[in-house]
Amino acid sequence: MREGRGDRRLISSGSPFEGAYGYSRAVVRGDEVLIAGTTGYDYARMVMPADVAEQARNIYATFAEVMKEAGGELADIVRLRTFVTDAADCEAVLKVQGETFGAIRPTATIVEVSALLRPEMKVEIEAEAWLRPALTQSEHQPVAAISPSTILHELGATKKLQPSHCLPSFGSA
């Protein structure tokens, strides 16, 4: 569900906590998406799995839905902040993070906290994303297909560079 206010959009995951506690699952403003701290509930069934890795998977599934509604995807996420209630759970949570974000590689922090809102909550993660503009077909040209002279021309370079201008000097051998 979306609600608008000026130039920002509010996104809800349907969690009863959002309305009761006065927050949004995410706020979209321009190309920025801020995703609230999210715990591992399966919102379709409103159950919290006991396994911390399953909780992390549920969080990332919620993030995927939020990003889709925001007009993006998980690949747009640039920052993760993870809170665990037991340092022994870090490895399991980070393994799921690696499975989900291994190719994306956002910045990330993980810290141990004394507790979350409810005892069954073992991990909470918040995220930030920047939506990428939609590319036209012509903008999908691979960088390797653009010649160096074209790049220099586009940058307004007038002097022709020689290979020696681009390579560091290591002295004579």
C-alpha positions as CSV (number, residue, x, y, z in Angstrom):
1,M,0.0,0.0,0.0
2,R,1.3,3.5,-0.9
3,E,0.5,6.7,0.7
4,G,1.9,10.0,-0.6
5,R,2.9,13.3,1.0
6,G,4.5,15.9,-1.1
7,D,7.6,14.5,-2.8
8,R,7.9,11.4,-0.6
9,R,6.1,8.1,-0.7
10,L,5.4,5.8,2.2
11,I,5.5,2.1,1.7
12,S,3.9,-0.4,4.1
13,S,4.7,-4.1,4.3
14,G,1.3,-4.8,6.0
15,S,2.9,-5.3,9.4
16,P,0.6,-4.4,12.3
17,F,3.6,-2.8,14.0
18,E,3.8,0.0,11.4
19,G,0.4,1.5,12.1
20,A,0.5,0.8,15.9
21,Y,3.9,2.3,16.3
22,G,3.7,5.1,13.8
23,Y,6.3,4.3,11.1
24,S,6.6,3.2,7.5
25,R,8.4,0.1,6.2
26,A,10.1,2.5,3.8
27,V,10.1,6.1,2.7
28,V,10.9,7.0,-0.9
29,R,12.0,10.5,-1.7
30,G,13.4,11.1,-5.2
31,D,15.9,8.3,-5.9
32,E,16.5,7.5,-2.2
33,V,14.8,4.6,-0.4
34,L,15.1,4.3,3.3
35,I,14.0,0.9,4.7
36,A,13.1,0.8,8.4
37,G,14.6,-1.8,10.7
38,T,13.0,-5.0,9.7
39,T,12.7,-8.2,11.7
40,G,12.3,-11.7,10.4
41,Y,8.5,-12.1,10.5
42,D,6.8,-14.0,7.7
43,Y,4.2,-11.3,7.2
44,A,2.0,-13.6,5.1
45,R,1.5,-15.9,8.1
46,M,2.6,-13.5,10.9
47,V,5.0,-16.0,12.4
48,M,8.6,-15.6,13.5
49,P,10.8,-18.6,12.7
50,A,13.1,-19.7,15.5
51,D,16.1,-20.0,13.1
52,V,18.1,-16.8,12.7
53,A,19.1,-17.6,9.1
54,E,15.4,-18.0,8.2
55,Q,14.7,-14.7,9.9
56,A,17.4,-13.0,7.8
57,R,15.9,-14.6,4.6
58,N,12.5,-13.3,5.5
59,I,14.0,-9.8,6.0
60,Y,15.6,-9.9,2.6
61,A,12.3,-11.1,1.0
62,T,10.6,-8.1,2.6
63,F,13.3,-5.8,1.2
64,A,12.8,-7.3,-2.3
65,E,9.0,-6.5,-2.1
66,V,9.7,-3.0,-0.8
67,M,12.3,-2.3,-3.5
68,K,9.9,-3.6,-6.2
69,E,7.1,-1.3,-4.9
70,A,9.7,1.6,-4.8
71,G,10.5,1.0,-8.4
72,G,13.8,-0.7,-7.8
73,E,15.4,-4.0,-6.9
74,L,17.8,-5.4,-4.3
75,A,20.7,-4.4,-6.5
76,D,19.9,-0.8,-5.7
77,I,20.6,-1.3,-2.0
78,V,23.8,0.5,-1.0
79,R,23.9,0.1,2.7
80,L,22.9,-2.5,5.3
81,R,22.8,-2.1,9.1
82,T,22.4,-5.4,10.9
83,F,21.6,-5.9,14.6
84,V,21.8,-9.3,16.3
85,T,21.0,-10.2,19.9
86,D,23.7,-12.8,20.1
87,A,27.2,-12.5,18.5
88,A,27.1,-16.3,17.9
89,D,24.4,-15.6,15.3
90,C,26.6,-13.3,13.2
91,E,28.0,-16.1,11.0
92,A,24.5,-17.5,10.0
93,V,23.2,-14.0,9.3
94,L,26.2,-13.0,7.3
95,K,26.0,-16.2,5.3
96,V,22.5,-15.3,4.2
97,Q,23.7,-11.7,3.5
98,G,26.4,-13.2,1.2
99,E,23.9,-15.4,-0.6
100,T,21.6,-12.4,-1.2
101,F,24.1,-9.6,-1.8
102,G,27.3,-11.3,-2.9
103,A,27.2,-9.8,-6.4
104,I,25.7,-6.5,-5.2
105,R,28.1,-5.8,-2.3
106,P,26.6,-2.9,-0.5
107,T,28.3,-1.3,2.5
108,A,27.4,-3.1,5.6
109,T,27.7,-3.1,9.4
110,I,26.7,-5.8,11.9
111,V,26.6,-5.2,15.7
112,E,25.4,-7.1,18.7
113,V,22.7,-5.4,20.8
114,S,21.3,-6.4,24.2
115,A,17.8,-7.0,22.9
116,L,15.2,-6.2,20.2
117,L,11.5,-5.4,20.7
118,R,10.4,-8.9,21.4
119,P,12.5,-11.9,22.6
120,E,11.8,-14.0,19.5
121,M,13.4,-11.4,17.3
122,K,17.1,-12.4,16.9
123,V,18.0,-10.1,14.0
124,E,16.9,-6.7,12.7
125,I,18.2,-5.1,9.5
126,E,17.7,-1.7,8.0
127,A,18.8,-0.6,4.5
128,E,19.3,2.4,2.3
129,A,19.0,2.3,-1.5
130,W,19.5,4.7,-4.5
131,L,17.2,4.0,-7.4
132,R,19.0,3.8,-10.7
133,P,17.4,5.7,-13.6
134,A,15.9,3.5,-16.2
135,L,18.2,3.1,-19.2
136,T,17.2,3.4,-22.8
137,Q,18.2,0.8,-25.2
138,S,21.0,3.0,-26.6
139,E,22.4,3.5,-23.1
140,H,22.9,-0.3,-22.6
141,Q,26.1,-0.1,-24.8
142,P,28.9,-1.8,-23.0
143,V,31.7,0.5,-21.9
144,A,34.3,-1.7,-23.8
145,A,32.5,-0.8,-27.1
146,I,33.3,2.9,-26.6
147,S,36.7,3.9,-28.0
148,P,39.1,5.9,-25.9
149,S,39.2,8.7,-28.5
150,T,35.4,8.9,-28.2
151,I,35.6,9.3,-24.4
152,L,38.3,12.0,-24.8
153,H,36.2,13.8,-27.4
154,E,33.1,13.7,-25.1
155,L,35.2,15.1,-22.3
156,G,36.4,17.9,-24.6
157,A,40.0,16.7,-24.6
158,T,42.0,18.4,-27.4
159,K,45.5,17.0,-26.8
160,K,46.2,13.6,-28.2
161,L,47.5,11.3,-25.4
162,Q,50.4,9.0,-26.1
163,P,50.6,5.7,-24.2
164,S,53.4,7.0,-22.1
165,H,51.0,9.7,-20.7
166,C,48.8,6.9,-19.2
167,L,51.5,4.6,-17.8
168,P,53.5,5.2,-14.6
169,S,57.2,5.6,-15.1
170,F,59.3,2.9,-13.3
171,G,62.7,4.1,-14.5
172,S,65.0,2.2,-16.8
173,A,65.5,-1.5,-16.5
